[in-house]
Amino acid sequence: MNRTHLASLALATAVLACARAPAAPAASAAASPGAPADYFPLAVGNAWTYLDRSSPGAAPVQRSVRVVERDREGYFVDDQRGALRADGDCLHDRTRRLLCQPLRRGHSWSSVVSAAAVERYEIAGVGETVVVPAGTFQGCVRVRSQLRSGGVEQVAELTYAPGVGLVRLETFAVVEGVARPQVRGELESYRVGGK
């Protein structure tokens, strides 16, 4: 899996939404996490803009994604050809389960992404506070995924804020025990529920 594919997959599939928002919806870090759907609001018109900071020394690149329709299978389709759906226990795209209950640190699951590859997920943090250009978000859930392919391990960390969606994304290639950063994106602005 090359860097461009990872960036597109991570930013388009894991995100579906562009107005500036100085503060996130109120959420207590001590409150119990809700359902996966609470961490990624899906509705036509929702939009997110990210700053892609993947190239060291270069200016960040804006990448936006907006939900444009809901298909017959219940997936919310974005303008980057990504599709997400939230069922009772998981938020998922057409291949992967991205965020699954129970939302507690250490909970793990897996998704078969091809005949030769299984992606493993674990909730690495709950109730976290994250500061990105779009604001300060409390009560976040951080998910770590790992996929081994061709002798290289791909690791991604995705952080979701309640009522907002994906606020931070970082991916690494682990080669011979050394983690090399690949993709880094942070939420710059969003429009959710017409706000």
CYANA upper distance limits for C-alpha pairs under 8 A (distance plus 0.5 A):
  1 MET  CA      5 HIS  CA      6.92
  1 MET  CA      6 LEU  CA      7.21
  1 MET  CA    149 SER  CA      8.33
  2 ASN  CA      6 LEU  CA      6.75
  3 ARG  CA      7 ALA  CA      6.60
  3 ARG  CA    182 GLN  CA      6.91
  3 ARG  CA    183 VAL  CA      7.90
  4 THR  CA      8 SER  CA      6.67
  5 HIS  CA      9 LEU  CA      6.41
  6 LEU  CA     10 ALA  CA      6.30
  6 LEU  CA    183 VAL  CA      8.04
  7 ALA  CA     11 LEU  CA      6.39
  7 ALA  CA    183 VAL  CA      6.46
  8 SER  CA     12 ALA  CA      6.06
  8 SER  CA     13 THR  CA      8.09
  9 LEU  CA     13 THR  CA      5.75
  9 LEU  CA     14 ALA  CA      7.72
 10 ALA  CA     14 ALA  CA      5.82
 10 ALA  CA     15 VAL  CA      8.00
 10 ALA  CA    169 LEU  CA      8.12
 11 LEU  CA     15 VAL  CA      6.14
 11 LEU  CA     63 ARG  CA      8.42
 11 LEU  CA    169 LEU  CA      8.41
 11 LEU  CA    185 GLY  CA      8.27
 12 ALA  CA     16 LEU  CA      6.95
 12 ALA  CA     65 VAL  CA      7.27
 12 ALA  CA     78 ASP  CA      8.30
 12 ALA  CA     80 GLN  CA      6.32
 12 ALA  CA     81 ARG  CA      7.90
 12 ALA  CA     82 GLY  CA      6.06
 13 THR  CA     81 ARG  CA      8.40
 13 THR  CA     82 GLY  CA      5.09
 13 THR  CA     83 ALA  CA      6.90
 13 THR  CA     84 LEU  CA      7.78
 13 THR  CA     93 ASP  CA      7.34
 14 ALA  CA     82 GLY  CA      8.41
 14 ALA  CA     84 LEU  CA      8.35
 14 ALA  CA     93 ASP  CA      8.34
 14 ALA  CA     98 LEU  CA      8.24
 14 ALA  CA    166 LEU  CA      7.70
 15 VAL  CA     48 TRP  CA      7.94
 15 VAL  CA     65 VAL  CA      7.41
 15 VAL  CA     82 GLY  CA      8.39
 15 VAL  CA    165 GLY  CA      7.89
 15 VAL  CA    166 LEU  CA      6.78
 16 LEU  CA     42 LEU  CA      8.24
 16 LEU  CA     46 ASN  CA      7.96
 16 LEU  CA     47 ALA  CA      7.13
 16 LEU  CA     48 TRP  CA      7.46
 16 LEU  CA     65 VAL  CA      5.91
 16 LEU  CA     66 ARG  CA      6.01
 16 LEU  CA     67 VAL  CA      6.00
 16 LEU  CA     76 PHE  CA      8.38
 16 LEU  CA     77 VAL  CA      7.88
 16 LEU  CA     78 ASP  CA      5.85
 16 LEU  CA     79 ASP  CA      8.49
 16 LEU  CA     82 GLY  CA      7.47
 16 LEU  CA     83 ALA  CA      7.94
 16 LEU  CA     84 LEU  CA      7.97
 17 ALA  CA     45 GLY  CA      7.62
 17 ALA  CA     46 ASN  CA      4.99
 17 ALA  CA     47 ALA  CA      1.98
 17 ALA  CA     48 TRP  CA      3.65
 17 ALA  CA     49 THR  CA      7.00
 17 ALA  CA     64 SER  CA      7.17
 17 ALA  CA     65 VAL  CA      5.31
 17 ALA  CA     66 ARG  CA      4.41
 17 ALA  CA     67 VAL  CA      6.65
 17 ALA  CA    190 TYR  CA      6.42
 17 ALA  CA    191 ARG  CA      6.64
 17 ALA  CA    192 VAL  CA      7.73
 18 CYS  CA     47 ALA  CA      6.07
 18 CYS  CA     48 TRP  CA      6.28
 18 CYS  CA     49 THR  CA      6.64
 18 CYS  CA     64 SER  CA      8.26
 18 CYS  CA    189 SER  CA      6.30
 18 CYS  CA    190 TYR  CA      5.39
 18 CYS  CA    191 ARG  CA      5.82
 19 ALA  CA    189 SER  CA      6.25
 19 ALA  CA    190 TYR  CA      5.97
 19 ALA  CA    191 ARG  CA      6.00
 19 ALA  CA    195 LYS  CA      8.31
 20 ARG  CA    134 ALA  CA      7.36
 20 ARG  CA    188 GLU  CA      7.99
 20 ARG  CA    189 SER  CA      5.20
 20 ARG  CA    190 TYR  CA      6.83
 20 ARG  CA    191 ARG  CA      8.31
 21 ALA  CA    134 ALA  CA      6.43
 21 ALA  CA    135 GLY  CA      7.55
 21 ALA  CA    189 SER  CA      6.41
 21 ALA  CA    190 TYR  CA      7.11
 21 ALA  CA    191 ARG  CA      8.42
 22 PRO  CA    134 ALA  CA      6.70
 22 PRO  CA    135 GLY  CA      5.93
 23 ALA  CA    134 ALA  CA      7.72
 23 ALA  CA    135 GLY  CA      5.57
 23 ALA  CA    136 THR  CA      6.79
 23 ALA  CA    137 PHE  CA      8.00
 24 ALA  CA    135 GLY  CA      6.94
 24 ALA  CA    136 THR  CA      6.99
 24 ALA  CA    137 PHE  CA      6.05
 24 ALA  CA    138 GLN  CA      8.46
 24 ALA  CA    164 VAL  CA      7.86
 25 PRO  CA    137 PHE  CA      8.38
 25 PRO  CA    162 PRO  CA      8.19
 25 PRO  CA    163 GLY  CA      7.12
 25 PRO  CA    164 VAL  CA      8.25
 26 ALA  CA    138 GLN  CA      8.13
 27 ALA  CA     31 ALA  CA      7.92
 27 ALA  CA    138 GLN  CA      6.43
 27 ALA  CA    139 GLY  CA      6.38
 27 ALA  CA    162 PRO  CA      7.60
 28 SER  CA    127 GLY  CA      8.39
 28 SER  CA    138 GLN  CA      6.92
 28 SER  CA    139 GLY  CA      6.31
 29 ALA  CA    127 GLY  CA      5.02
 29 ALA  CA    128 GLU  CA      7.12
 29 ALA  CA    129 THR  CA      7.91
 29 ALA  CA    138 GLN  CA      6.01
 29 ALA  CA    139 GLY  CA      4.58
 29 ALA  CA    140 CYS  CA      8.11
 30 ALA  CA    127 GLY  CA      6.95
 30 ALA  CA    139 GLY  CA      7.78
 31 ALA  CA    127 GLY  CA      8.21
 31 ALA  CA    139 GLY  CA      7.89
 33 PRO  CA    103 LEU  CA      6.58
 33 PRO  CA    104 ARG  CA      8.28
 33 PRO  CA    126 VAL  CA      8.08
 33 PRO  CA    127 GLY  CA      8.11
 33 PRO  CA    139 GLY  CA      7.97
 34 GLY  CA     38 ASP  CA      6.64
 34 GLY  CA     39 TYR  CA      8.48
 34 GLY  CA    103 LEU  CA      7.84
 35 ALA  CA     39 TYR  CA      7.84
 35 ALA  CA     88 GLY  CA      8.12
 35 ALA  CA     89 ASP  CA      7.51
 35 ALA  CA     90 CYS  CA      8.50
 35 ALA  CA    101 GLN  CA      7.27
 35 ALA  CA    102 PRO  CA      8.45
 35 ALA  CA    103 LEU  CA      7.95
 36 PRO  CA     40 PHE  CA      7.50
 36 PRO  CA     86 ALA  CA      7.58
 36 PRO  CA     89 ASP  CA      7.30
 36 PRO  CA     90 CYS  CA      6.28
 36 PRO  CA     91 LEU  CA      6.25
 36 PRO  CA     99 LEU  CA      6.45
 36 PRO  CA    100 CYS  CA      6.68
 36 PRO  CA    101 GLN  CA      7.26
 36 PRO  CA    103 LEU  CA      8.16
 37 ALA  CA     41 PRO  CA      6.70
 37 ALA  CA     42 LEU  CA      8.25
 37 ALA  CA     86 ALA  CA      5.97
 37 ALA  CA     87 ASP  CA      8.13
 37 ALA  CA     90 CYS  CA      8.05
 37 ALA  CA     91 LEU  CA      6.86
 38 ASP  CA    162 PRO  CA      6.07
 38 ASP  CA    163 GLY  CA      6.21
 39 TYR  CA    160 TYR  CA      6.21
 39 TYR  CA    161 ALA  CA      6.07
 39 TYR  CA    162 PRO  CA      4.74
 39 TYR  CA    163 GLY  CA      6.07
 39 TYR  CA    164 VAL  CA      6.92
 39 TYR  CA    165 GLY  CA      5.71
 39 TYR  CA    166 LEU  CA      8.29
 40 PHE  CA     91 LEU  CA      8.41
 40 PHE  CA    160 TYR  CA      7.64
 40 PHE  CA    161 ALA  CA      8.15
 40 PHE  CA    162 PRO  CA      7.54
 40 PHE  CA    163 GLY  CA      6.92
 40 PHE  CA    164 VAL  CA      6.50
 40 PHE  CA    165 GLY  CA      4.44
 40 PHE  CA    166 LEU  CA      7.43
 41 PRO  CA     46 ASN  CA      8.41
 41 PRO  CA    163 GLY  CA      6.51
 41 PRO  CA    164 VAL  CA      6.90
 41 PRO  CA    165 GLY  CA      6.81
 41 PRO  CA    192 VAL  CA      7.61
 42 LEU  CA     46 ASN  CA      7.51
 42 LEU  CA     67 VAL  CA      8.21
 42 LEU  CA     76 PHE  CA      7.08
 42 LEU  CA     84 LEU  CA      8.34
 42 LEU  CA     85 ARG  CA      8.12
 42 LEU  CA     86 ALA  CA      8.50
 43 ALA  CA     67 VAL  CA      7.18
 43 ALA  CA     70 ARG  CA      8.48
 43 ALA  CA     76 PHE  CA      7.46
 43 ALA  CA    192 VAL  CA      8.43
 43 ALA  CA    193 GLY  CA      7.71
 44 VAL  CA     66 ARG  CA      8.38
 44 VAL  CA     67 VAL  CA      5.42
 44 VAL  CA     68 VAL  CA      5.86
 44 VAL  CA     69 GLU  CA      6.06
 44 VAL  CA     70 ARG  CA      7.48
 44 VAL  CA     76 PHE  CA      7.68
 45 GLY  CA     66 ARG  CA      6.79
 45 GLY  CA     67 VAL  CA      5.82
 45 GLY  CA     68 VAL  CA      6.65
 45 GLY  CA    191 ARG  CA      8.48
 45 GLY  CA    192 VAL  CA      8.17
 45 GLY  CA    193 GLY  CA      8.22
 45 GLY  CA    194 GLY  CA      7.87
 46 ASN  CA     66 ARG  CA      6.29
 46 ASN  CA     67 VAL  CA      6.07
 46 ASN  CA    190 TYR  CA      8.16
 46 ASN  CA    191 ARG  CA      5.96
 46 ASN  CA    192 VAL  CA      5.22
 46 ASN  CA    193 GLY  CA      6.85
 46 ASN  CA    194 GLY  CA      7.64
 47 ALA  CA     64 SER  CA      7.77
 47 ALA  CA     65 VAL  CA      6.24
 47 ALA  CA     66 ARG  CA      4.66
 47 ALA  CA     67 VAL  CA      6.88
 47 ALA  CA    190 TYR  CA      6.06
 47 ALA  CA    191 ARG  CA      5.59
 47 ALA  CA    192 VAL  CA      7.05
 48 TRP  CA     64 SER  CA      6.19
 48 TRP  CA     65 VAL  CA      6.08
 48 TRP  CA     66 ARG  CA      7.00
 48 TRP  CA    187 LEU  CA      7.68
 48 TRP  CA    188 GLU  CA      8.26
 48 TRP  CA    189 SER  CA      6.47
 48 TRP  CA    190 TYR  CA      4.74
 48 TRP  CA    191 ARG  CA      6.90
 49 THR  CA     62 GLN  CA      7.10
 49 THR  CA     63 ARG  CA      6.11
 49 THR  CA     64 SER  CA      4.66
 49 THR  CA     65 VAL  CA      7.00
 49 THR  CA    187 LEU  CA      6.57
 49 THR  CA    188 GLU  CA      6.03
 49 THR  CA    189 SER  CA      5.74
 49 THR  CA    190 TYR  CA      6.58
 50 TYR  CA     62 GLN  CA      6.12
 50 TYR  CA     63 ARG  CA      5.67
 50 TYR  CA     64 SER  CA      6.66
 50 TYR  CA    185 GLY  CA      6.57
 50 TYR  CA    186 GLU  CA      5.83
 50 TYR  CA    187 LEU  CA      4.91
 50 TYR  CA    188 GLU  CA      5.56
 50 TYR  CA    189 SER  CA      7.56
 51 LEU  CA     60 PRO  CA      6.11
 51 LEU  CA     61 VAL  CA      6.01
 51 LEU  CA     62 GLN  CA      5.24
 51 LEU  CA     63 ARG  CA      6.86
 51 LEU  CA    185 GLY  CA      5.93
 51 LEU  CA    186 GLU  CA      5.82
 51 LEU  CA    187 LEU  CA      6.86
 51 LEU  CA    188 GLU  CA      6.55
 52 ASP  CA     60 PRO  CA      5.81
 52 ASP  CA     61 VAL  CA      5.46
 52 ASP  CA     62 GLN  CA      6.63
 52 ASP  CA     63 ARG  CA      7.30
 52 ASP  CA    183 VAL  CA      7.95
 52 ASP  CA    184 ARG  CA      6.43
 52 ASP  CA    185 GLY  CA      4.98
 52 ASP  CA    186 GLU  CA      7.33
 53 ARG  CA     58 ALA  CA      8.30
 53 ARG  CA     59 ALA  CA      7.92
 53 ARG  CA     60 PRO  CA      5.33
 53 ARG  CA     61 VAL  CA      7.31
 53 ARG  CA    183 VAL  CA      7.72
 53 ARG  CA    184 ARG  CA      5.70
 53 ARG  CA    185 GLY  CA      6.25
 53 ARG  CA    186 GLU  CA      8.34
 54 SER  CA     60 PRO  CA      8.20
 54 SER  CA    181 PRO  CA      8.42
 54 SER  CA    182 GLN  CA      6.66
 54 SER  CA    183 VAL  CA      5.17
 54 SER  CA    184 ARG  CA      5.40
 54 SER  CA    185 GLY  CA      7.67
 55 SER  CA     59 ALA  CA      8.40
 55 SER  CA     60 PRO  CA      8.23
 65 VAL  CA     78 ASP  CA      6.91
 65 VAL  CA     79 ASP  CA      6.59
 65 VAL  CA     80 GLN  CA      6.97
 66 ARG  CA     78 ASP  CA      5.79
 66 ARG  CA     79 ASP  CA      6.20
 66 ARG  CA     80 GLN  CA      8.48
 67 VAL  CA     76 PHE  CA      6.89
 67 VAL  CA     77 VAL  CA      6.16
 67 VAL  CA     78 ASP  CA      4.60
 67 VAL  CA     79 ASP  CA      6.88
 68 VAL  CA     76 PHE  CA      8.03
 68 VAL  CA     77 VAL  CA      6.48
 68 VAL  CA     78 ASP  CA      5.80
 68 VAL  CA     79 ASP  CA      6.64
 69 GLU  CA     76 PHE  CA      6.33
 69 GLU  CA     77 VAL  CA      5.86
 69 GLU  CA     78 ASP  CA      7.56
 70 ARG  CA     74 GLY  CA      6.45
 70 ARG  CA     75 TYR  CA      6.04
 70 ARG  CA     76 PHE  CA      4.91
 70 ARG  CA     77 VAL  CA      6.43
 71 ASP  CA     75 TYR  CA      5.99
 71 ASP  CA     76 PHE  CA      7.02
 71 ASP  CA     77 VAL  CA      7.52
 74 GLY  CA     85 ARG  CA      7.00
 75 TYR  CA     83 ALA  CA      6.12
 75 TYR  CA     84 LEU  CA      5.72
 75 TYR  CA     85 ARG  CA      5.22
 75 TYR  CA     93 ASP  CA      8.45
 76 PHE  CA     83 ALA  CA      5.86
 76 PHE  CA     84 LEU  CA      5.79
 76 PHE  CA     85 ARG  CA      6.66
 77 VAL  CA     81 ARG  CA      6.90
 77 VAL  CA     82 GLY  CA      6.22
 77 VAL  CA     83 ALA  CA      4.83
 77 VAL  CA     84 LEU  CA      7.20
 78 ASP  CA     82 GLY  CA      5.83
 78 ASP  CA     83 ALA  CA      6.73
 82 GLY  CA     93 ASP  CA      8.06
 83 ALA  CA     93 ASP  CA      6.02
 83 ALA  CA     94 ARG  CA      7.25
 84 LEU  CA     91 LEU  CA      7.50
 84 LEU  CA     92 HIS  CA      6.06
 84 LEU  CA     93 ASP  CA      4.96
 84 LEU  CA     94 ARG  CA      7.64
 85 ARG  CA     91 LEU  CA      6.31
 85 ARG  CA     92 HIS  CA      6.06
 85 ARG  CA     93 ASP  CA      6.85
 86 ALA  CA     90 CYS  CA      6.31
 86 ALA  CA     91 LEU  CA      4.76
 86 ALA  CA     92 HIS  CA      6.83
 87 ASP  CA     91 LEU  CA      6.82
 89 ASP  CA    100 CYS  CA      6.12
 89 ASP  CA    101 GLN  CA      5.82
 89 ASP  CA    102 PRO  CA      8.35
 90 CYS  CA     97 ARG  CA      6.74
 90 CYS  CA     98 LEU  CA      7.58
 90 CYS  CA     99 LEU  CA      5.98
 90 CYS  CA    100 CYS  CA      4.70
 90 CYS  CA    101 GLN  CA      6.93
 91 LEU  CA     97 ARG  CA      6.54
 91 LEU  CA     98 LEU  CA      6.11
 91 LEU  CA     99 LEU  CA      5.67
 91 LEU  CA    100 CYS  CA      6.98
 92 HIS  CA     96 ARG  CA      6.02
 92 HIS  CA     97 ARG  CA      4.76
 92 HIS  CA     98 LEU  CA      5.60
 92 HIS  CA     99 LEU  CA      7.51
 93 ASP  CA     97 ARG  CA      7.15
 93 ASP  CA     98 LEU  CA      7.83
 95 THR  CA    111 SER  CA      7.84
 95 THR  CA    112 VAL  CA      7.95
 95 THR  CA    113 VAL  CA      6.49
 96 ARG  CA    111 SER  CA      5.81
 96 ARG  CA    112 VAL  CA      7.78
 96 ARG  CA    113 VAL  CA      7.26
 97 ARG  CA    110 SER  CA      7.93
 97 ARG  CA    111 SER  CA      6.62
 98 LEU  CA    121 TYR  CA      8.21
 99 LEU  CA    143 VAL  CA      7.76
100 CYS  CA    109 TRP  CA      8.16
101 GLN  CA    107 HIS  CA      8.37
102 PRO  CA    107 HIS  CA      7.33
103 LEU  CA    107 HIS  CA      7.58
103 LEU  CA    123 ILE  CA      7.61
103 LEU  CA    126 VAL  CA      7.86
103 LEU  CA    141 VAL  CA      8.14
104 ARG  CA    123 ILE  CA      7.05
104 ARG  CA    125 GLY  CA      8.13
104 ARG  CA    126 VAL  CA      6.83
105 ARG  CA    122 GLU  CA      8.23
105 ARG  CA    123 ILE  CA      5.53
105 ARG  CA    124 ALA  CA      6.02
105 ARG  CA    125 GLY  CA      5.90
105 ARG  CA    126 VAL  CA      6.55
106 GLY  CA    122 GLU  CA      6.45
106 GLY  CA    123 ILE  CA      5.87
106 GLY  CA    124 ALA  CA      6.73
107 HIS  CA    122 GLU  CA      6.10
107 HIS  CA    123 ILE  CA      6.01
108 SER  CA    120 ARG  CA      7.91
108 SER  CA    121 TYR  CA      5.91
108 SER  CA    122 GLU  CA      4.68
108 SER  CA    123 ILE  CA      6.97
109 TRP  CA    120 ARG  CA      6.61
109 TRP  CA    121 TYR  CA      5.84
109 TRP  CA    122 GLU  CA      7.12
110 SER  CA    118 VAL  CA      7.15
110 SER  CA    119 GLU  CA      6.06
110 SER  CA    120 ARG  CA      4.86
110 SER  CA    121 TYR  CA      6.24
111 SER  CA    118 VAL  CA      6.20
111 SER  CA    119 GLU  CA      5.73
111 SER  CA    120 ARG  CA      7.05
112 VAL  CA    117 ALA  CA      6.69
112 VAL  CA    118 VAL  CA      4.93
112 VAL  CA    119 GLU  CA      6.76
113 VAL  CA    117 ALA  CA      6.17
113 VAL  CA    118 VAL  CA      6.23
113 VAL  CA    119 GLU  CA      7.14
114 SER  CA    118 VAL  CA      7.57
117 ALA  CA    147 LEU  CA      7.62
117 ALA  CA    148 ARG  CA      7.66
117 ALA  CA    149 SER  CA      7.44
118 VAL  CA    147 LEU  CA      6.98
118 VAL  CA    148 ARG  CA      8.36
119 GLU  CA    145 SER  CA      7.09
119 GLU  CA    146 GLN  CA      6.13
119 GLU  CA    147 LEU  CA      5.21
119 GLU  CA    148 ARG  CA      8.24
120 ARG  CA    145 SER  CA      5.93
120 ARG  CA    146 GLN  CA      5.70
120 ARG  CA    147 LEU  CA      7.05
121 TYR  CA    143 VAL  CA      7.27
121 TYR  CA    144 ARG  CA      6.13
121 TYR  CA    145 SER  CA      4.82
121 TYR  CA    146 GLN  CA      7.04
122 GLU  CA    143 VAL  CA      6.23
122 GLU  CA    144 ARG  CA      5.86
122 GLU  CA    145 SER  CA      7.00
123 ILE  CA    141 VAL  CA      7.72
123 ILE  CA    142 ARG  CA      6.47
123 ILE  CA    143 VAL  CA      5.00
123 ILE  CA    144 ARG  CA      6.79
124 ALA  CA    141 VAL  CA      8.28
124 ALA  CA    142 ARG  CA      5.99
124 ALA  CA    143 VAL  CA      5.93
124 ALA  CA    144 ARG  CA      6.56
125 GLY  CA    140 CYS  CA      8.34
125 GLY  CA    141 VAL  CA      6.12
125 GLY  CA    142 ARG  CA      5.38
125 GLY  CA    143 VAL  CA      7.56
126 VAL  CA    139 GLY  CA      7.28
126 VAL  CA    140 CYS  CA      6.49
126 VAL  CA    141 VAL  CA      5.05
126 VAL  CA    142 ARG  CA      6.98
127 GLY  CA    138 GLN  CA      7.17
127 GLY  CA    139 GLY  CA      4.41
127 GLY  CA    140 CYS  CA      5.64
127 GLY  CA    141 VAL  CA      6.78
128 GLU  CA    138 GLN  CA      6.50
128 GLU  CA    139 GLY  CA      5.80
128 GLU  CA    140 CYS  CA      5.28
128 GLU  CA    141 VAL  CA      7.04
128 GLU  CA    142 ARG  CA      8.27
129 THR  CA    136 THR  CA      7.48
129 THR  CA    137 PHE  CA      6.04
129 THR  CA    138 GLN  CA      4.85
129 THR  CA    139 GLY  CA      6.72
129 THR  CA    140 CYS  CA      6.66
130 VAL  CA    136 THR  CA      6.23
130 VAL  CA    137 PHE  CA      5.72
130 VAL  CA    138 GLN  CA      7.04
130 VAL  CA    140 CYS  CA      7.67
130 VAL  CA    167 VAL  CA      8.46
131 VAL  CA    135 GLY  CA      6.41
131 VAL  CA    136 THR  CA      4.93
131 VAL  CA    137 PHE  CA      6.89
132 VAL  CA    136 THR  CA      6.94
132 VAL  CA    167 VAL  CA      7.74
132 VAL  CA    168 ARG  CA      8.11
132 VAL  CA    186 GLU  CA      6.47
132 VAL  CA    187 LEU  CA      6.66
132 VAL  CA    188 GLU  CA      7.50
133 PRO  CA    186 GLU  CA      7.61
133 PRO  CA    187 LEU  CA      6.82
133 PRO  CA    188 GLU  CA      5.35
133 PRO  CA    189 SER  CA      8.01
134 ALA  CA    187 LEU  CA      6.16
134 ALA  CA    188 GLU  CA      4.94
134 ALA  CA    189 SER  CA      5.47
134 ALA  CA    190 TYR  CA      8.09
137 PHE  CA    161 ALA  CA      6.70
138 GLN  CA    161 ALA  CA      7.46
138 GLN  CA    162 PRO  CA      8.49
139 GLY  CA    161 ALA  CA      7.10
139 GLY  CA    162 PRO  CA      7.27
140 CYS  CA    159 THR  CA      7.00
140 CYS  CA    160 TYR  CA      5.97
140 CYS  CA    161 ALA  CA      5.01
140 CYS  CA    162 PRO  CA      6.97
141 VAL  CA    159 THR  CA      6.14
141 VAL  CA    160 TYR  CA      5.81
141 VAL  CA    161 ALA  CA      7.15
142 ARG  CA    157 GLU  CA      7.16
142 ARG  CA    158 LEU  CA      6.12
142 ARG  CA    159 THR  CA      4.69
142 ARG  CA    160 TYR  CA      6.84
143 VAL  CA    157 GLU  CA      6.06
143 VAL  CA    158 LEU  CA      5.73
143 VAL  CA    159 THR  CA      6.77
144 ARG  CA    155 VAL  CA      7.49
144 ARG  CA    156 ALA  CA      6.09
144 ARG  CA    157 GLU  CA      4.95
144 ARG  CA    158 LEU  CA      7.02
145 SER  CA    155 VAL  CA      6.10
145 SER  CA    156 ALA  CA      5.67
145 SER  CA    157 GLU  CA      6.98
146 GLN  CA    153 GLU  CA      7.23
146 GLN  CA    154 GLN  CA      6.12
146 GLN  CA    155 VAL  CA      5.08
146 GLN  CA    156 ALA  CA      7.13
147 LEU  CA    153 GLU  CA      6.11
147 LEU  CA    154 GLN  CA      5.60
147 LEU  CA    155 VAL  CA      7.09
148 ARG  CA    152 VAL  CA      6.20
148 ARG  CA    153 GLU  CA      4.70
148 ARG  CA    154 GLN  CA      6.64
149 SER  CA    153 GLU  CA      6.78
149 SER  CA    154 GLN  CA      8.25
151 GLY  CA    175 VAL  CA      8.09
152 VAL  CA    173 ALA  CA      7.07
152 VAL  CA    174 VAL  CA      6.52
152 VAL  CA    175 VAL  CA      6.06
153 GLU  CA    173 ALA  CA      6.26
153 GLU  CA    174 VAL  CA      5.54
153 GLU  CA    175 VAL  CA      7.32
154 GLN  CA    171 THR  CA      7.64
154 GLN  CA    172 PHE  CA      6.35
154 GLN  CA    173 ALA  CA      5.22
154 GLN  CA    174 VAL  CA      6.80
155 VAL  CA    171 THR  CA      6.04
155 VAL  CA    172 PHE  CA      5.62
155 VAL  CA    173 ALA  CA      6.81
155 VAL  CA    174 VAL  CA      7.87
156 ALA  CA    169 LEU  CA      7.70
156 ALA  CA    170 GLU  CA      6.13
156 ALA  CA    171 THR  CA      4.65
156 ALA  CA    172 PHE  CA      6.82
157 GLU  CA    168 ARG  CA      8.47
157 GLU  CA    169 LEU  CA      6.25
157 GLU  CA    170 GLU  CA      5.75
157 GLU  CA    171 THR  CA      6.83
158 LEU  CA    166 LEU  CA      7.34
158 LEU  CA    167 VAL  CA      8.31
158 LEU  CA    168 ARG  CA      6.39
158 LEU  CA    169 LEU  CA      5.16
158 LEU  CA    170 GLU  CA      7.18
159 THR  CA    166 LEU  CA      6.25
159 THR  CA    167 VAL  CA      6.30
159 THR  CA    168 ARG  CA      5.65
159 THR  CA    169 LEU  CA      6.97
160 TYR  CA    164 VAL  CA      7.93
160 TYR  CA    165 GLY  CA      5.60
160 TYR  CA    166 LEU  CA      4.85
160 TYR  CA    167 VAL  CA      6.17
160 TYR  CA    168 ARG  CA      7.79
161 ALA  CA    165 GLY  CA      5.87
161 ALA  CA    166 LEU  CA      6.91
161 ALA  CA    167 VAL  CA      6.91
163 GLY  CA    192 VAL  CA      8.48
164 VAL  CA    190 TYR  CA      8.18
164 VAL  CA    192 VAL  CA      7.34
166 LEU  CA    187 LEU  CA      7.86
167 VAL  CA    186 GLU  CA      6.24
167 VAL  CA    187 LEU  CA      5.30
168 ARG  CA    184 ARG  CA      8.15
168 ARG  CA    185 GLY  CA      6.23
168 ARG  CA    186 GLU  CA      5.07
168 ARG  CA    187 LEU  CA      6.79
169 LEU  CA    183 VAL  CA      7.90
169 LEU  CA    184 ARG  CA      6.12
169 LEU  CA    185 GLY  CA      5.56
169 LEU  CA    186 GLU  CA      7.00
170 GLU  CA    181 PRO  CA      8.07
170 GLU  CA    182 GLN  CA      7.95
170 GLU  CA    183 VAL  CA      5.95
170 GLU  CA    184 ARG  CA      4.97
170 GLU  CA    185 GLY  CA      7.00
171 THR  CA    181 PRO  CA      6.62
171 THR  CA    182 GLN  CA      5.90
171 THR  CA    183 VAL  CA      5.50
171 THR  CA    184 ARG  CA      7.10
172 PHE  CA    179 ALA  CA      6.32
172 PHE  CA    180 ARG  CA      5.72
172 PHE  CA    181 PRO  CA      4.90
172 PHE  CA    182 GLN  CA      5.66
172 PHE  CA    183 VAL  CA      7.64
173 ALA  CA    178 VAL  CA      8.50
173 ALA  CA    179 ALA  CA      6.12
173 ALA  CA    180 ARG  CA      5.69
173 ALA  CA    181 PRO  CA      7.08
173 ALA  CA    182 GLN  CA      7.29
174 VAL  CA    178 VAL  CA      5.74
174 VAL  CA    179 ALA  CA      4.78
174 VAL  CA    180 ARG  CA      6.67
175 VAL  CA    179 ALA  CA      7.10
175 VAL  CA    180 ARG  CA      8.24
191 ARG  CA    195 LYS  CA      5.84
